Amino acid sequence: MVLVNFWATWCEPCRDEMPGIERLRRSLEGRPFAVLAVNLAEPPSRIRAFLEKMPLGFPVLLDRDTAAAKAWKARILPASFLIGADGRIRYSTVGELDWSQDTVRRAVVALLPR
């Protein structure tokens, strides 16, 4: 399962949910779960500065021309998608979510392959 999260440093809800995503990732270490954060068209220097203040244990990709966001129909930030092993979207949400909240974590675990 892969959590794909579209975000930007100027988006306060995006910044606010990052620690929860990191806590979820850490809590699922050793399980078939990964996170990819996709930044929307910001300069690499701005992203690096953000990551210096908030280190994350998952890759941050740059969507330079927002083509990925358009392809995924991520019109509102943050936008997150849980992708199953079969490549299908299993869950999607827009807006801030506390990914480390117990009910959210249980829902993610229920979607993981057995």
Secondary structure, DSSP 8 states (H G I E B T S, - for coil): -EEEEEE-TT-HHHHHHHHHHHHHHHHTTTSS-EEEEEEES--HHHHHHHHHHS--SS-EEEETTSHHHHHTT--SSSEEEEE-TTS-EEEEEES---TTSHHHHHHHHHHS--
